Amino acid sequence: MRTLKKYPNRRLYDTSESCYVTIDNVRELVQGHERFRVVDSKSGKDITRSILLQIIIEQENVSGQHVLTNEVLQHLIRFYGSGLQTNVAHFLEQSISFFLDQEEAMQDQVRNVMGANSPMGMFQKMTEENMKLWESMSKTVLGGKPPDKDG
């Protein structure tokens, strides 16, 4: 597991790579499914959650399409301090896991439909072969020159 240290000057240092990193680099670690933790350089306290929340805030501000709408955020705030807080956290984790599993299953189905032996795959292969034949014929008709893209 990688360890990143956060210094008082707000800089993050990757102890594994011996270099400073940015929040974008940390987001890339998340996207790449790399395990890491962020610790405060002075106290040694684990501050990974606050860095992850910072990444979410930045993504929410940049994207224009929000995952965490105002309504969702208000509901989440209401759960804090209630007896349901732990249940909600568990529910959200399970829901996201289920969503990711379903997305992967859907991608597998699309790959199967688009596979080389499927009707769509065979149609794509025929189209590619027809394009090669057309290019070959065009070169022959134009005296060995490739067709001019401008007309």
Buried (B, 14 or more C-beta within 10 A) or exposed (E): EBEBBBEEEEEBBBEEEEEEBEEEBBBEBEEEEEEBEBBBBEEEEEBBEEBBEBBEEEEBEEEEEEEEEEEEEEEBEEBEEEEEEEEBEEEEEEEEEEEEEEEEEEEEEEEEEEEEEEEEBEEEEEEEEEEEEEEEEEEEEEEEEEEEEEE
